[in-house]
Structures are given as C-alpha cells and as structure tokens.
C-alpha cells in the first residue's frame, strides 16, 4: 500500500476514534452532576446544618470562579476517553494489525483479553477502599479545624487511586508476556520472589495514603497472588519450551550441547568403477596395449 493510502487510512481511523470520544463526552456533560456525585461518594459529607469540625465530616466546594466549568470539562473528557476506549483502541489495532505476524497477533489478543479484566478488577478494588482511605485522612484533622475540600482535588485523588490500582494489577501480565517472548525465564522470576513481595508491600504502603494497614494489604495481597500465579505459569511454559526445543533458553552467545560421539561406520560396499573411455565401457578387456587399459 502506498504511503498516501496509509496516511489516509490513519486519518480516517483517528477521525472515528475522536468522534466516539466526543460523543461520549457530550453525554457525560449532560450527566456531569450525577458523575460528580458518584465519584465523591467516598467523602463523608456534612449534612445540612452540620458544621465540619475535626474529622467528623467534610464540605466539598469549588475554590475558584471557573472551577465548576473546568472541573466539569475535565471530568467529561476523562469519561469520554475511558468509556470510548474500546472504539479508539480498536481503530488503532485495525491500523497496526496488518503489519503483524500471526504469532504477534495471537500474543496481542491474549494480552488485551487479560489486561481489561485485570485493570477493571484493580479499579473496582480501589473504589471499594476509597471510603476507608478518605475517612482515615479526614480523621487526622484536629479539633477546631474544618475540612473544606476542593471538588477538583477529590476527583483527582479518586482517578489517581483508580489508575494506580488498575495499572498495578497489570504487573503480573507484563511478566507473563516477557516470559512468552523469551526475555524472562520462570526460574529467574522465582529467585526474585523475596525482593518482589517486599517491593510490592512497600509500594502498597507508599501509594495508599491511609496510615492503617488495610489499604496496603488490599493492594499488595492481590498483586502478590497474581505474581505467584505468573511465576507458576512461566515455569510451566519454560518446561513446555524445553520439551519442544532443548536449546530454547540458551543465550545468543552461549554454545549449545553437541554430541561429538562418532557414529559407527557400516560395512564398505564394493563399487564397480565405470569405464572412462568407450573401449573400456563395453567391457571388452581384450584390447590391452602393453598390459594397460589406457588405449591412448
């Protein structure tokens, strides 16, 4: 396909993806108030007539004049990108797929098929522990101080937690893909289990803002389990690969084992020499000159 045709196809697929994003964004603008209420449910809001004092509740507000407009636009665009992701991801895939080999397409299908449920599970887990995280953070407010939270900050905090949990759940999938492509072996992953588990719990303690261990365990526990499952899958895949090709795990500069044992030599079969000249080829040996077969 000529370069101009590629550029024209890219333009058409980008246009389709942008149209899908804009359509979802317009719908999100219509229901922006409901979306804000849904994403701020984790904040214990003060009831009408109740004053925020200490860590009893919080007041969600807009701190600037243009904050309602900018927050609504930001929330709607984010919703458009997330909800319309199947459309623009498919357009991107349809543009790239013709240049991929069959095994590369197979790995891509497997990666996408596992990445979407894992990310959704991480995002749902983040949404479940958000109320606990917010309550712990608000409880640190001293008496005599009010919790007046910016709605933009609450939405940013919620989206950040959802993205962090969702992307963290993709780590075992990345390890599996590295093993399938031969970059990382299962034995090496198994040797790293102490450091990986320690790093996962430290990551969970740092990334979750709560001071209690609930958030840390809620994030680190499932990732550790998924990591162990990835190690088990990689070990089984390495065993299958060795059975199919004993030299599959060797480096490019590593010599493979070669059997240098000489094979037994079979009995020598007698071979009849063919005549080199017509006088010899007819089998007539009576024309010998001076005892030689060479008639010349």
C-alpha positions as CSV (number, residue, x, y, z in Angstrom):
1,X,0.0,0.0,0.0
2,X,1.5,3.4,-0.9
3,X,2.4,5.9,1.8
4,X,-0.5,8.2,0.9
5,X,-3.0,5.4,1.4
6,X,-1.5,4.7,4.8
7,X,-1.9,8.3,5.8
8,X,-5.4,8.4,4.5
9,X,-6.3,5.3,6.5
10,X,-4.7,6.7,9.6
11,X,-6.7,10.0,9.2
12,X,-10.0,8.1,8.9
13,X,-9.3,5.8,11.9
14,X,-8.3,8.8,14.0
15,X,-11.4,10.6,13.0
16,X,-13.6,7.7,14.0
17,X,-11.9,7.5,17.4
18,X,-12.2,11.2,18.0
19,X,-15.9,11.1,17.1
20,X,-16.5,8.3,19.6
21,X,-14.7,10.3,22.3
22,X,-16.6,13.5,21.5
23,X,-20.0,11.6,21.5
24,X,-19.3,10.1,25.0
25,X,-18.0,13.4,26.2
26,X,-21.2,15.2,25.2
27,X,-23.3,12.5,27.0
28,X,-21.0,12.9,30.1
29,X,-21.6,16.7,30.1
30,X,-25.3,16.1,30.3
31,X,-24.9,13.8,33.3
32,X,-21.9,15.5,34.8
33,X,-23.7,16.2,38.1
34,X,-24.6,12.6,38.6
35,X,-21.0,11.6,37.7
36,X,-19.6,14.0,40.3
37,X,-21.9,12.6,43.0
38,X,-20.8,9.1,42.1
39,X,-17.1,9.8,42.3
40,X,-17.4,11.8,45.5
41,X,-19.5,9.2,47.4
42,X,-16.3,8.2,49.3
43,X,-16.2,11.6,51.1
44,X,-18.3,11.7,54.3
45,X,-20.2,14.9,53.5
46,X,-21.7,17.1,56.2
47,X,-25.4,17.0,56.5
48,X,-27.3,20.3,56.1
49,X,-26.9,22.4,59.2
50,X,-23.9,20.4,60.4
51,X,-20.6,22.2,60.7
52,X,-17.3,20.5,59.8
53,X,-15.3,20.3,63.0
54,X,-12.3,18.0,63.2
55,X,-12.7,14.7,61.4
56,X,-16.5,14.3,61.7
57,X,-17.3,15.2,58.1
58,X,-16.1,17.4,55.1
59,X,-17.6,20.1,52.9
60,X,-16.9,19.7,49.2
61,X,-16.7,23.0,47.4
62,X,-15.3,25.0,44.5
63,X,-12.4,27.3,45.4
64,X,-12.3,29.5,42.3
65,X,-14.8,31.1,39.9
66,X,-14.0,29.0,36.9
67,X,-13.6,25.7,39.0
68,X,-17.1,24.5,38.2
69,X,-16.6,24.9,34.5
70,X,-13.0,23.4,34.4
71,X,-13.9,20.5,36.6
72,X,-17.0,19.6,34.5
73,X,-15.0,19.7,31.3
74,X,-12.1,17.7,32.8
75,X,-14.5,15.0,34.2
76,X,-16.4,14.8,30.9
77,X,-13.3,14.4,28.8
78,X,-11.9,11.8,31.1
79,X,-15.1,9.9,30.9
80,X,-15.1,10.1,27.1
81,X,-11.6,8.8,26.9
82,X,-12.3,5.8,29.3
83,X,-15.8,4.8,28.0
84,X,-14.8,5.2,24.3
85,X,-11.5,3.3,24.8
86,X,-12.9,0.2,23.1
87,X,-13.6,2.2,19.9
88,X,-10.3,4.1,19.6
89,X,-8.3,1.1,20.7
90,X,-9.9,-1.0,18.0
91,X,-9.2,1.7,15.4
92,X,-5.5,1.7,16.5
93,X,-5.4,-2.1,16.4
94,X,-7.0,-2.2,12.9
95,X,-4.4,0.2,11.6
96,X,-1.4,-1.8,13.1
97,X,-2.7,-5.4,12.8
98,X,-2.0,-5.8,9.0
99,X,1.8,-5.4,9.7
100,X,2.0,-8.0,12.4
101,X,2.8,-11.7,12.1
102,X,0.4,-14.4,13.2
103,X,2.1,-15.2,16.5
104,X,2.3,-11.4,17.3
105,X,-1.4,-11.1,16.7
106,X,-2.0,-14.1,19.0
107,X,0.0,-12.6,21.8
108,X,-1.7,-9.2,21.3
109,X,-5.2,-10.8,21.6
110,X,-4.1,-12.7,24.7
111,X,-2.6,-9.5,26.3
112,X,-5.7,-7.4,25.6
113,X,-8.1,-10.1,26.7
114,X,-6.3,-10.4,30.1
115,X,-5.4,-6.7,30.6
116,X,-9.0,-5.4,30.5
117,X,-10.3,-7.7,33.3
118,X,-7.2,-7.1,35.4
119,X,-7.4,-3.4,35.1
120,X,-11.2,-3.4,35.9
121,X,-10.5,-5.6,39.0
122,X,-7.9,-3.1,40.2
123,X,-10.1,-0.1,39.6
124,X,-13.0,-1.8,41.4
125,X,-10.8,-2.6,44.4
126,X,-9.6,1.0,44.5
127,X,-13.2,2.2,44.5
128,X,-14.0,-0.2,47.4
129,X,-11.2,1.0,49.7
130,X,-11.6,4.7,48.8
131,X,-14.1,5.4,51.6
132,X,-11.8,3.9,54.1
133,X,-8.9,5.9,52.8
134,X,-10.8,9.2,52.9
135,X,-12.2,8.6,56.4
136,X,-8.7,7.9,57.8
137,X,-7.3,11.0,56.1
138,X,-10.2,13.2,57.4
139,X,-9.8,11.7,60.9
140,X,-6.4,13.3,61.2
141,X,-7.9,16.8,61.2
142,X,-7.5,18.4,64.6
143,X,-10.5,19.7,66.6
144,X,-11.4,23.3,65.7
145,X,-10.5,22.9,62.0
146,X,-12.9,22.4,59.2
147,X,-12.5,20.1,56.2
148,X,-13.3,22.1,53.1
149,X,-12.3,20.0,50.2
150,X,-12.0,21.2,46.6
151,X,-14.1,19.0,44.3
152,X,-11.3,19.0,41.7
153,X,-8.9,17.7,44.3
154,X,-11.3,14.9,45.3
155,X,-11.8,13.9,41.7
156,X,-8.1,13.9,41.0
157,X,-7.5,11.8,44.1
158,X,-10.2,9.3,43.1
159,X,-8.9,9.0,39.5
160,X,-5.3,8.6,40.7
161,X,-6.2,5.8,43.0
162,X,-8.2,4.0,40.3
163,X,-5.4,4.3,37.8
164,X,-2.7,3.2,40.2
165,X,-4.6,0.2,41.3
166,X,-5.6,-0.7,37.8
167,X,-2.0,-0.4,36.4
168,X,-0.6,-2.3,39.4
169,X,-2.8,-5.2,38.6
170,X,-1.1,-5.3,35.1
171,X,2.4,-6.1,36.5
172,X,1.9,-10.0,36.5
173,X,0.6,-9.8,33.0
174,X,3.7,-7.9,31.9
175,X,5.9,-10.6,33.5
176,X,4.0,-13.3,31.7
177,X,4.4,-11.6,28.3
178,X,8.1,-11.2,28.9
179,X,8.3,-14.9,29.6
180,X,6.3,-15.8,26.5
181,X,8.7,-13.7,24.3
182,X,11.7,-15.4,25.9
183,X,13.0,-12.3,27.7
184,X,12.5,-13.5,31.3
185,X,12.6,-17.1,32.5
186,X,10.4,-18.6,35.2
187,X,13.4,-19.6,37.3
188,X,14.7,-16.1,37.4
189,X,11.3,-14.8,38.4
190,X,11.1,-17.4,41.2
191,X,14.5,-16.3,42.5
192,X,13.2,-12.8,42.8
193,X,10.2,-13.7,45.0
194,X,11.5,-12.2,48.2
195,X,12.5,-8.9,46.7
196,X,9.3,-8.7,44.7
197,X,7.0,-9.3,47.6
198,X,8.9,-6.9,49.7
199,X,8.7,-4.3,47.0
200,X,5.0,-4.8,46.4
201,X,4.2,-4.3,50.1
202,X,6.4,-1.2,50.3
203,X,4.7,0.1,47.1
204,X,1.3,-0.6,48.7
205,X,2.3,1.3,51.8
206,X,3.6,4.3,49.9
207,X,0.9,4.6,47.2
208,X,-2.1,4.2,49.6
209,X,-2.5,7.4,51.7
210,X,-4.0,5.6,54.7
211,X,-2.0,5.1,57.9
212,X,-3.7,1.8,58.7
213,X,-2.5,-1.5,57.0
214,X,-5.9,-2.1,55.3
215,X,-5.1,-0.2,52.2
216,X,-1.6,-1.6,51.9
217,X,-2.8,-5.2,52.3
218,X,-5.8,-4.6,49.9
219,X,-3.3,-3.6,47.2
220,X,-0.3,-5.8,47.9
221,X,-2.2,-9.0,48.7
222,X,-3.9,-9.5,45.3
223,X,-0.7,-8.3,43.4
224,X,1.4,-10.9,45.3
225,X,-1.1,-13.6,44.5
226,X,-1.1,-12.6,40.8
227,X,2.7,-12.6,40.8
228,X,2.8,-16.1,42.2
229,X,0.4,-17.2,39.5
230,X,2.6,-15.6,36.9
231,X,5.6,-17.4,38.2
232,X,3.8,-20.8,38.1
233,X,2.6,-20.1,34.5
234,X,6.1,-19.1,33.5
235,X,7.7,-22.3,35.0
236,X,5.2,-24.5,33.1
237,X,5.8,-22.5,29.9
238,X,9.6,-23.0,30.3
239,X,9.1,-26.7,30.7
240,X,7.0,-26.9,27.6
241,X,9.5,-24.9,25.7
242,X,12.4,-27.1,26.8
243,X,10.5,-30.2,25.7
244,X,9.9,-28.7,22.3
245,X,13.4,-27.2,21.9
246,X,16.2,-28.1,24.4
247,X,18.2,-25.1,23.3
248,X,15.4,-22.6,23.6
249,X,16.7,-21.0,26.8
250,X,20.3,-20.5,25.7
251,X,21.6,-17.0,25.1
252,X,22.7,-16.0,21.7
253,X,26.4,-16.2,22.6
254,X,26.0,-19.5,24.6
255,X,27.1,-22.7,23.0
256,X,24.6,-25.5,22.9
257,X,25.4,-29.1,23.9
258,X,26.6,-31.0,20.8
259,X,27.0,-34.8,20.8
260,X,30.6,-35.4,19.5
261,X,30.4,-39.2,19.7
262,X,31.4,-40.6,16.3
263,X,28.9,-42.8,14.6
264,X,29.6,-46.4,13.8
265,X,30.9,-46.9,10.2
266,X,28.9,-49.5,8.2
267,X,30.5,-52.2,6.0
268,X,32.1,-50.9,2.9
269,X,30.2,-51.8,-0.2
270,X,32.2,-52.7,-3.3
271,X,31.8,-50.2,-6.0
272,X,32.4,-51.1,-9.7
273,X,34.3,-48.5,-11.5
274,X,32.8,-47.4,-14.8
275,X,35.0,-47.2,-17.8
276,X,36.4,-43.8,-18.7
277,X,36.6,-44.4,-22.4
278,X,34.3,-46.2,-24.8
279,X,36.8,-49.0,-25.3
280,X,36.6,-49.7,-21.5
281,X,32.9,-49.1,-21.1
282,X,31.9,-52.0,-23.4
283,X,33.5,-54.5,-21.0
284,X,36.0,-55.8,-23.7
285,X,39.3,-56.3,-22.0
286,X,41.0,-57.9,-25.0
287,X,42.3,-54.6,-26.3
288,X,45.0,-54.1,-23.8
289,X,48.1,-52.4,-25.0
290,X,51.3,-53.4,-23.3
291,X,49.3,-54.6,-20.3
292,X,47.5,-51.3,-19.8
293,X,43.8,-50.4,-20.2
294,X,44.6,-47.0,-21.4
295,X,44.2,-47.2,-25.2
296,X,46.0,-44.0,-25.6
